[in-house]
Amino acid sequence: MAKQVSKVAEVSKWFGRDITPEKVPYVYEELAKGDTIPSKEQPDESDILTLVNNKRNASARSSAVNERMKELGYEKPAPVPLDVIVKGLVLAGNDEETATQMAKQLLGL
């Protein structure tokens, strides 16, 4: 079932120019698994290829960088606990739900 999602965009550049940072709230309807995608928004073959190729590129890049950093003796830092990230994002002005979503994205959860 689709739900209304509220977010805040932080804008500090406008068409390549530095501006006084602004927080701009916006709302959109987020579809969930099982929702019908409107026909005008359904991806075509080109969109699907772009999605798959971007995913493959990101995966290959991540693997190559991780391998090279390992060869150079760098270790991955210990992950920061989810609750610590959420607290930091809340202190930065995000609401609890948005902060939790952002933290989960950062941690790949």
CORPE-V201682 format. One record per pair of residues at least 4 apart in sequence whose C-alpha atoms are under 8 Angstrom apart, sorted by the first residue. I is the first residue (numbers start at 1). GAP is how many residues later the second one is. If there is no record, write none. Layout:
I|GAP + I|GAP
This chain:
1|30 + 1|31 + 1|32 + 1|33 + 1|34 + 2|27 + 2|28 + 2|29 + 2|30 + 2|33 + 3|26 + 3|27 + 3|28 + 3|29 + 4|23 + 4|24 + 4|25 + 4|26 + 5|22 + 5|23 + 5|24 + 5|25 + 6|19 + 6|20 + 6|21 + 6|22 + 7|18 + 7|19 + 7|20 + 7|91 + 8|15 + 8|16 + 8|17 + 8|18 + 8|86 + 9|14 + 9|15 + 9|16 + 9|17 + 10|11 + 10|12 + 10|13 + 10|14 + 11|8 + 11|10 + 11|11 + 11|12 + 11|13 + 12|6 + 12|7 + 12|8 + 12|9 + 12|10 + 13|4 + 13|5 + 13|6 + 13|8 + 14|4 + 14|5 + 31|4 + 31|6 + 37|4 + 37|5 + 38|4 + 43|4 + 43|5 + 44|4 + 45|4 + 46|4 + 47|4 + 48|4 + 49|4 + 50|4 + 51|4 + 52|4 + 53|4 + 54|4 + 55|4 + 56|4 + 57|4 + 58|4 + 59|4 + 60|4 + 61|4 + 62|4 + 63|4 + 64|4 + 65|4 + 66|4 + 67|4 + 68|4 + 69|4 + 69|5 + 69|6 + 70|4 + 70|5 + 79|28 + 80|4 + 80|5 + 81|4 + 82|4 + 82|18 + 82|21 + 82|22 + 82|25 + 83|4 + 84|4 + 85|4 + 85|14 + 85|18 + 86|4 + 86|10 + 86|13 + 86|14 + 86|16 + 86|17 + 87|4 + 87|12 + 88|4 + 89|4 + 89|5 + 89|10 + 89|14 + 90|4 + 90|5 + 90|6 + 90|9 + 94|4 + 94|5 + 95|4 + 96|4 + 97|4 + 98|4 + 99|4 + 100|4 + 101|4 + 102|4 + 103|4 + 104|4 + 104|5 + 105|4
